[in-house]
Amino acid sequence: MLIKTIKTTCPLDCWDQCAMLVEVEKGRLFSVSPDPEQKITGKFLCRKGRQNLARLNHPDRLRYPLLKKNGSFKRVGWNEALQAMACHLSEALARFGPLSLLHYHDGGYGGLLKNLESRFFSALGGCTEHRGSLCWAAGLAAQGYDFGAVYSHPHEDLANARLIIIWGRNPAHTQPHLLPFIRQAQKKGARVILIDPLRTATAALADEYIRVKPGSDGALALGMAAMIIEEGLLDRDFIATASSGFERFRTLAAAFSLNRTASLTGLAPKVIEQLAVDYATAKPAALLIGIGLQRHSNGGNTVRAVDALAALTGNIGVRGGGASYANFQISRLVDDSFLNGEELQPIRRHYPKPGLAKAISELSDPPVDFLYISRANPLTQIGDSDGLRRAFKRVPFVVTAEHFMTDTANASDLVLPATAFLETEDLFYNSMSHQYLVYSDRCINPPAECRPEYDYLHELITMLGKKGYPAPEPDRLLARAIEPLTNKTGVTLEEIKENSPYLLPGGNNIPWADRIFETADGRYNFYSPAAEEDGTGGLPVYRGPLELGDDKLRREGFRYWFVTPHPRDSIHSSHRLPDGVAIPKAYLHPRTAEQEGLKGGEKITVRSKRGCLQAAATVSDRVPPDAVVVYEGWWHESGAAVNKLTPARTTDMGCQAAFYDCLCRIEK
């Protein structure tokens, strides 16, 4: 028996992006295990990563192009599928120009080569595309204003912290490979505090759990800042030599007295006071900032307020400190200009990503005439998904590249069977936290007629008689895309191949250790002129969530906070396949269940002003009072597609979805 071992990595849009060793025998998958050479994820694979393997040969996987004819899908060959695309593209370009083409994509696959889709549209002259994201762009924009770039401390550095505050983040479900590093820090004496409206699984790890009122994290951070300033617990040297705008921030924070902060957050004044003193005096102290606290209408300013705590106390640029949200060191060394085809001088029109339905419905000069979707399932993932479903019907031709007949694929006119990881050569670099690059050779052949996007898009561009889209030569394309990395560090694609998983040179450095920031003035910005210029305001102000504070909605019975956290075993809708047997659950606090006269197991309808879902009531004190929790990712077929309820509203910065700014009511 001849078994070949191939290095690869999980393709999911995840904090960890586990490196894997795949064993293949005669072209068939034999086994998969963690790659011990990846020091973060090398000891185990999470269930999400293992489930990817089950998807590869799933009986419902798409294996052939499907074209909708007379209302139903028919199997067609690739030539007919591409001819249909070419015909509709040519007509749209002739009638309205390139801005009538809309390209929607997301993070369903972390390989580099699928980003070449952007270059395809540039070769056609341009397109309409989104800005921002559904999940984390508010926090990214916030740290861009504060620091000038978005970097995190390496996992190993937690061992140097005396205090770790996990804020709005649930690594027990979403980043399990961080947990051993937190436990190691605790063994060395670090104390761990979790701040979250939900008593998540991570609370079992924490030494203290603080339940903050939903959407009030920014007020808590400003109240802590006021206490730290008032008590003189500042790092005056950092403020004087490495920051700007402190006096303006001091004035802002002064308005958040202990009593006002307590009223806004639902916390006792003594809890706020003790938290502020503990953080300011337990140097060094690390902040681990999660996606949850910035999924509100004031989400970006919330992250800015939390960042300011690290700056006030000098916990920036020091071992064991930091305000760690995400880590963009590698992505800054990938040539987006090449991938996007900037030298082709495309024209582009932009809209906020959560506003896809509005863009389709309201853009008229020109209208959206052709829609191409990849690495995404927007009919499940975007807020007010019923409104988006209606908007889809306005587009003359919708194409989706997919692995399964998702809600979005089913609403399309043409569905193309895409390759999955293990089935094509690629380079993976987009972990949200660590700085490993992993080269993945093709491990197995794709089933039936599945093809890589960069392959069929090259054929399509040739059919259209356009130039500027390169031939499908993966090695050459990957080497070209990482030229900035090669030019800066000398690291080549061949070196990455030979040493994969490859830790980026300097990838374990402490961010901002030299106290030189990438802002315009080279300092940490308590007050950001860039944010002021962008219209988001220069200071991290606190504004209560819009819908959560809507008294009119509350009078209509919409009085419960509807929150949709990430599940433990899936990334968005990636693993919610049609044959799933799990029953959707809606989690309620015992007091909420009593108010509504409900018992565990009863089927309920959860309704917002936009739509409704059905689920089984599950009573749990892990949920805050006056809240309903349904884990996201359910397809419409389940009856519990959460984004039928959530708004298409954007956050204060970053063009991100404010999913958690949502009120609902409960009906038996």
Secondary structure, 3 states (H helix, E strand, C coil): CCEEEEEEECCCCCCCCCEEEEEEECCEEEEEEECCCCCCCCCCCCHHHHHHHHHHCCCCCCCCCEEEECCEEEECCHHHHHHHHHHHHHHHHHHHCHHHEEEEECCCCCECHHHHHHHHHHHCCEEEEEECECCCHHHHHHHHHHHCCCCCCCHHHHHHCCEEEEECCCHHHHCHHHHHHHHHHHHCCCEEEEECCCCCHHHHCCCEEECCCCCCHHHHHHHHHHHHHHCCCCCHHHHHHHEECHHHHHHHHHCCCHHHHHHHHCCCHHHHHHHHHHHHHCCCEEEEECCHHHCCCCHHHHHHHHHHHHHHCCCCCCCCCCEECCCCCCHHHCCHHHHHCHHHCCEEEEEEHHHHHHHHHHCECCECCEEEEECCCHHHHCCCHHHHHHHHCCCCEEEEEECCCCHHHHCCCEEEEECCCCCCCEEECCCCCCCEEEEECCCCCCCCCCECHHHHHHHHHHHCCCCCCCCCCHHHHHHHHCHHHHHHHCCCHHHHHHHCCEECCCCCCCCCCCCCCCCCCCCEECCCHHHHHCCCCCCCCCCCCCCCCCHHHHHCCCCEEEECCCCCCCCCCCCCCCCCCCCCEEEECHHHHHHCCCCCCCEEEEECCCCEEEEEEEECCCCCCCEEECCCCCCHHHCCCHHHCCCCCECCCCCEECCCCCEEEEEC
